[in-house]
Amino acid sequence: MTRSSLALLFALIPFSVSAQSIYKCTDANGSTTYSSSRLDKNCKVISTGPENSLPAPKAKPAGAAANPSPSGFPRVAEDAQKARDGDRRHILEQELAGEQRSLEQAKKELAEQEATRGGPSDRTAPYRDRVGQHERNIQAIQKELGGLK
């Protein structure tokens, strides 16, 4: 009899969210039955609808930072931050120009190697790899520059 009561309980668990109340009923023989409706006067409510649901997540206030700075944390002045951003842009632009020069040089060396060897070969693979590396570096720098304010 206990097995059937437990089986009924587990069968009713998915419905507990949609049901208004869950009742625990005990008959004259002492058997316990769980139900979503009151079977007789010996049934007692063990849970009701709203208490079974999970609480709503707490809403974060609009405009609040995901990781707020501690109150004693030093703040950077707006003009100082703009100067830092300008320096960063200047450095990235210099790196981009250097990578573009290196790419042109690597392409020139690759073309020379392919001309002496009669086309692409295993010996020109390091030169092709170098060209590919400079192209990837240029893309990464351009992405960084695109993300600046």
Secondary structure, 3 states (H helix, E strand, C coil): CHHHHHHHHHHHCHHHCCCCEEEEEECCCCCEEEECCCCCCCEEEEEEHHHHCCCCCCCCCCCCCCCCCCCCCCCCCHHHHHHHHHHHHHHHHHHHHHHHHHHHHHHHHHHHHHHHHCCCCHHHHHHHHHHHHHHHHHHHHHHHHHCCC
